[in-house]
Structure formats: structure tokens, C-alpha cells
Amino acid sequence: MKPAVRATIVTIASAAALLSQAAMACPACAGSASPKDPNIWPLVGLFMLVPWILAAAVTILVRRESTSFFGVKH
């Protein structure tokens, strides 16, 4: 694996990990949870990350395929 691709993957993975924690810990959502009611907001935060994860995956695939033409390196 190329160092640039590896660095991109590590950057995206670490950003996703940090953003997921921030999305799940919004003050309004955390303050409204009671012990008896289930807290659905962490799940909502994870679903909000799905488009970003898909965009990152598509970007990596497009970059990888743009450097090769039908699997043949130029």
C-alpha cells in the first residue's frame, strides 16, 4: 500500500472516530437522558456519519481507479 493512501486512510479513520464521539455527546442530547428512558441519540449520531463514511470510501476508490486503467498501471 502506498504511504499516501495509508496516511489518507489513517486520517479518515481518526477523524471519523473523533467526530462520532462529538456527534454522540451533544449537550442538548446528553442532558435530556433519564435513567429510565432509552437514549436513542447515540444511534442517530452514528447514522449521521454514514454519508461521510460512504463519501470517504468512494473518494478512495475513485483515486485508486484513476491511477490505473482497467487494472493496468501506467
C-alpha positions in Angstrom: 0.0 0.0 0.0 1.3 3.5 -0.9 2.2 5.7 2.0 -0.1 8.5 0.8 -3.1 6.1 0.7 -2.2 4.7 4.1 -2.0 8.3 5.5 -5.3 9.2 4.0 -7.0 6.1 5.4 -5.5 6.7 8.9 -6.6 10.4 8.7 -10.1 9.5 7.7 -10.4 6.8 10.4 -9.1 9.0 13.1 -11.4 11.9 12.1 -14.4 9.5 12.0 -13.6 8.3 15.5 -13.3 11.8 16.8 -16.4 13.0 15.0 -18.5 10.1 16.2 -17.7 10.9 19.8 -18.5 14.6 19.3 -21.8 13.7 17.5 -22.9 11.4 20.2 -22.0 13.8 23.0 -24.0 16.9 22.1 -25.0 18.8 25.3 -28.7 19.0 24.5 -29.0 15.3 23.9 -26.8 14.2 26.8 -28.7 16.5 29.3 -32.2 15.2 28.3 -31.5 11.5 29.0 -33.0 9.9 32.1 -32.1 6.5 33.5 -35.5 5.1 32.7 -35.7 6.3 29.1 -33.5 4.7 26.4 -31.2 7.1 24.8 -31.6 7.0 21.0 -29.3 9.9 20.2 -26.0 7.9 20.0 -27.6 5.8 17.3 -28.8 8.9 15.5 -25.2 10.3 15.7 -23.9 7.1 14.1 -26.4 7.2 11.3 -25.4 10.8 10.6 -21.9 9.6 10.0 -23.0 7.2 7.2 -22.9 9.7 4.3 -19.4 10.8 5.4 -18.1 7.3 5.5 -19.6 6.5 2.1 -18.1 9.7 0.7 -14.6 8.7 2.0 -14.9 5.2 0.6 -16.0 6.5 -2.8 -13.2 9.0 -2.8 -10.6 6.4 -2.0 -12.0 4.1 -4.7 -12.1 6.8 -7.4 -8.5 7.8 -6.6 -7.3 4.3 -6.7 -9.0 3.6 -10.0 -8.0 6.8 -11.6 -4.3 5.8 -11.3 -5.0 2.6 -13.2 -6.9 1.9 -16.4 -8.7 -1.4 -16.0 -6.1 -2.7 -13.6 -3.1 -1.8 -15.7 -0.7 0.7 -14.1 0.7 3.4 -16.4 
